[in-house]
């Protein structure tokens, strides 16, 4: 395990160094954030050529709470350990009234795609903090801090990860390079697939929470495939405005940027 951890650390450092030193900075993407009155960053890796494009390098290398994007990891751990049997596993509603779309029994597939917090809080409680910590350490996830309550560390600003680190995680997940069985990683890739047509396949995970200063923050982390080529991307958005629909804004910015780069037409 120690040898594997050292390899992972070296790979991550090499990737981050490549990101910082070789990235193309595209400040032209600022207009997509300004249009929604938010700040943020965008980073993309063209896997075929290793080309990295970044808007707002300062935020790209800062760490933030992962919110529901951490469900990628908790799902991997749950499937690996058997706590989650498969994507159809139902966790019954506990009877606590939170909001209408959460107040019912749901399958894992629905919970993953809809950012169903109570489902994954129960999953993490069943896994246990020691097991969670072991896997987080093994994949070098962000600051690896899961202190505090076992069922809230990923959205209460204890655990943090940077957009740059999220990009590396996505790449390793796509190529079965994480410390989980290949079948488990394949299941996660299937769960992340959101749009599939003759022109492209779009896979992503979203996440929303508040930072320490009560700013709304949002993530869209995923990849797009066209003509058997894969491009990984991470969008991060932040605003003090509590009235903004962060999930829709994050998706709108992401798709506008991808469209600007010529995606969705099957020509990349």
C-alpha positions, 0 to 999 in steps of 0.5 A: 500500500505504501509503494502504491501511495508513493506512486500515486503521489508522484503521479499527482505531482507530475500531473499538477506540475504539467497543469501549471507549467504547460496549460493554455490560459483562456481568459476569454472564458470569463464572459460565460461566468460574467453572464451569470454574475458568478466567479469561477474557473474551468479546466479541460484536458484533451487526453489525446494530446495532453493539452490542458486549457484553464480559465482562472488558474488561481481558483483552479489550484485552490481547494474547496468542499467537494459537495456531492461530487464526493459521491463519486468516491463514496459510491466507489467505496460502497460498491467495493466493500459491498455496502452498496450492492448495485445501482438498484439498491434502495435505502428506505426513507427514514421518515425525516421531512427535508424536501419533497424529492428527498422524502421517499425511498430511492434507488442508488442510481436516482440518488447519484444522479439527483444529488440525494444527500440523505442516501449517501449520508446513510451509505457513508455511515454504513461504510464507517469512517475508518474504511472511508479514510483508508480509501481516501488516503489510498487515492490521495483525495484532496486534503484527506480531512474527514474530521467531524461528523461522519455524514457531513465532512464532504460538504461542511468544508472539512474535506477539500479538493481543487479543480485541478485534483478533480481533473486527475481523479476523473482521468484515473477513474476513466482509465481504471487507475484508481484503487478499486476493482475495474468492475466497480470503476466501470459501474461508476462511469455508467452512472455518470453518463448523462447524455448519449447520442450519435454525436457525443457522450457526456458524463458528469457529476454535479455538487452544491454547498456553501463555503466558510464565508456562506458563498454558494459554490457549485461543481460540474466534473466530468468528460465528453467523448467524440469520435473515440476521443475523451476530454476531461473537464471541471467547472467551479462556480462561486457567488454570495447571491443565495438566489442563484440556481447554482446547478443550472448556472454551472451546467449552462456555463459548462455547456456554453464553454464546450459549445464554444470549443466546438463540441456537441457536433461530433466533429472533434 
